[in-house]
Amino acid sequence: MSDDSDQEKTEQPTEKKQRESREKGEVPRSRDLSGAMVVLAGVAALMNSGESAFLHARQIFSLGLGYSREALFTDALPGRALQAAMHEALKLFAPVAVATMVATLVAPLLLGGLNFSAQALQPKFERLDPIKGLGKIFAMRGLVELGKALLKLLFIGAVLALLLRHWQGELQATGRGSVVAGIAQSIGLLGRAALWFGSMLALIGGIDALYQKFDHAKNLRMTKQEIKDEMKESEGNPEMKGRIRQVQQAQARRRMMEELPKADVVVVNPTHFAVALRYDDGRMGAPRVIAKGVDVLAQQIRLVAGSHRIPLVEAPPLARALYATTELGREIPAALYVAVAQVLAYVYQLKQAAAQGETPPAAPTPEVDPDLMGPYRE
């Protein structure tokens, strides 16, 4: 048998393999998509709070330009100015911070969903091995990630360079007018630049998300031998299952023989089939099969019944029908009520005749629908 590493992983992963992968924390993730969500959320929050952001930004600018001559010569001015500027900056960026925080929590839902893995938090000291670390860097996966990073850098850098060139006049105009106009124009340019940047990241993130999903599914694929081994592990070794089945059958036969002395009658055929019946009208709705068997087991049932003086009634069709239709420990079907009632009545008459010293009655020949015998008609 060839080793698993020599086989191609062409089979879809089983539910067990997918569940184990999630337990290990191995779910598809796209850092580019998460980054795009964070940037777009921040831009949306900044643009939505444009008027209040403008007021806070103007207040920050005015802090450095609106001090009296007396305040300039006091030692407490720098501290008060810094505290006031930080207070205004906090109000300016609070909506952005909240929006980005929410986006950080929501982004994983788009790919892979929320997944907490205790195994992923366990320390793995083999990750500290520098040899393995270098191997991962120069492995195919590391080269692919390096290529993606370079392409992203070139793409985003080229687009932003074109934007700066296109907005060169507007950037220079921010310092020519009034402070208020300059602030408003700067915030507008910043918002548009961030929107462009977020859109580019969203495009890259969407492509990367598709790639990460494909790559994750590819890594989860299994060889045919792995699927066979998993099925064998989950279902058990066939030889062991056969041995367990034999033990269970032996235990069932032993319990059946222990219950056999409680039988009222054993219907036989006359050598191949034997079915023991018991009926307690106070506890049972119908007679119940407490033992049954064919050939050797039927012979054992007859011997045990004889040693306990349980009547044996030869009724071949009824014996076959009982064996075919009724499981061990179950009540007989309604279609056999009349036939079994004839047998039980015969057993009662037989015991009564023996107690009174009378001639035994003739054995009944109950009629049974051949369809109830199933595969045991002959």
BELJOKA-V875619 format. One line per field, one symbol per residue. psi: psi as a letter, one per 40 degrees, with the letter a starting at -180 (. if undefined). burial: + if it has 24 or more other ideal C-beta (glycine too) atoms within 12 Angstrom, else -. Layout:
BEGIN
psi->???
burial->???
END
This chain:
BEGIN
psi->hiideeiigeiiiidddddddddeegihihddddddddddddddddddfddddddddddddddeefiiddddeideddddddddddddddddedddddddddddddddddhdihhhhdddehhheeeehddddddddeidddddddddddddddddddddddddddedddddededaidddddddddddddddddddddddddddddddddddddddddeiiidddddddddddeihdddddddddddddddddddddedeeidihhigeddihhhihhhedeidiiiheiiiibddddddddddddefhhhhhgddddddddddhiheiiiideedddddddddddddddddddefihiiiiigihhhddeebefd.
burial->------------+---++--++---++++++++++++++++++++++-++--++-++++++-+--------------------+---+---++-++--++--+---++-+++-----------------------------------+---+---+------+------+------------++++++++++++++++++++-++--++-++--++---+-++--++----------------------------++-++-++++++++--++++++++------+++++++++--++-+++-++----+++++++++++++++++-+--+++--++-++-+++-++--+-------------+-+-+---++--+--
END
